[in-house]
Amino acid sequence: GNIQIGQRVTFGKTVNDPYFGGLILNNQNATVTFDDVSFHNGQLINYCQAINIVNSDVSNTYFGSHRGNVTLDNSTFDHAWTYFTNTGSLQPISTLTITDCIFSNGNYAGINM
C-alpha cells in the first residue's frame, strides 16, 4: 500500500536520546510521500517503489534510497548525506528528480550516487 504522512510532522531525537534511529521503508510496492516533514539527527532508508520528499527539512540526517523512483522538491538538506544506489534487482531506481532544493553540507557530500 501507499503511505501519506501528515504535514508538520517531525522525525528526530528525543530529549534523552542523542540520535533518532530512523525510518526504514521496506515495502517494495509502496509509494511514500513526505510533505512538510522534518528529519533531524537520524536516518531515512528507502526500499519502496517511489519516495517523494516535498517542502521538507532534512538536517544532520542520512537519507539513503536503494530502489524505486526518488523525487526531491522544494526541500532543504542541511548537513545531510543523501545516497542513491541501485540494489533492487526487480526494479532499481528508475528516476531521480531534484527540483528547487538547497544542499548546504559543510564537510558532507550533498548527493552521492
C-alpha positions in Angstrom: 0.0 0.0 0.0 0.9 3.7 -0.1 1.9 5.8 2.9 0.9 9.5 3.2 2.5 11.4 6.2 0.6 14.3 7.5 2.1 17.8 7.4 4.3 19.4 10.1 5.5 16.0 11.4 9.0 15.8 12.8 11.1 12.7 13.0 14.0 13.3 15.3 15.7 12.5 18.5 14.0 12.8 21.9 15.4 14.8 24.8 17.2 11.7 26.3 18.4 10.1 23.1 21.2 11.8 21.1 20.2 10.1 17.8 17.0 9.0 16.2 17.4 5.5 14.8 15.2 6.5 11.9 12.7 5.0 9.5 13.3 2.1 7.2 10.7 1.8 4.5 10.8 -1.7 3.2 7.6 -2.3 1.2 8.8 -2.7 -2.4 5.3 -2.0 -3.7 4.7 1.2 -1.7 4.8 4.9 -2.7 5.6 7.1 0.2 5.2 10.9 0.3 6.6 13.2 2.9 5.2 16.8 2.5 6.2 19.5 5.0 8.0 17.0 7.2 11.3 17.4 9.2 14.0 14.9 9.8 16.7 15.7 12.4 19.6 13.7 13.7 18.6 10.4 12.3 18.2 8.3 9.1 15.7 7.5 6.4 16.3 4.4 4.4 14.1 3.6 1.4 13.4 0.4 -0.5 9.9 1.4 -1.8 8.7 1.7 -5.4 8.7 5.5 -5.1 9.5 8.1 -2.4 8.7 11.8 -2.6 10.1 14.4 -0.3 8.4 17.8 -0.8 8.5 21.1 1.2 10.6 19.4 3.8 13.7 20.0 6.0 16.3 17.3 6.4 19.2 18.1 8.7 22.0 16.0 10.2 20.4 13.0 8.7 21.4 10.1 6.4 18.9 9.6 3.6 19.6 6.5 1.5 17.4 5.2 -1.2 18.2 1.8 -2.7 15.4 1.3 -5.2 12.4 2.9 -6.9 11.8 6.5 -8.1 13.0 9.4 -6.0 11.6 12.9 -6.1 13.0 15.7 -4.0 11.2 19.0 -4.4 11.4 22.4 -2.7 13.3 20.9 0.3 16.4 21.8 2.3 19.1 19.3 3.1 21.5 20.8 5.7 24.4 18.6 6.8 22.5 15.7 5.3 24.1 12.8 3.4 21.9 11.7 0.5 22.9 8.4 -1.1 21.1 6.8 -4.1 22.0 3.4 -5.4 20.5 0.6 -7.4 20.4 -2.5 -5.2 16.9 -3.8 -6.2 17.2 -6.3 -9.0 13.4 -6.3 -9.6 13.0 -2.5 -10.0 16.1 -0.4 -9.4 16.0 3.4 -9.2 14.3 4.5 -12.4 14.5 8.2 -11.9 16.0 10.7 -9.5 14.3 14.1 -9.8 15.6 17.1 -7.8 13.8 20.4 -8.1 14.2 23.7 -6.2 16.2 22.1 -3.3 19.0 23.6 -1.2 22.0 21.5 -0.2 24.3 23.0 2.4 26.5 20.3 3.8 29.8 21.6 5.2 32.0 18.5 5.1 29.4 16.1 3.7 28.8 15.2 0.1 25.5 16.8 -1.0 24.4 14.0 -3.3 26.2 10.6 -3.6 25.1 8.3 -6.4 
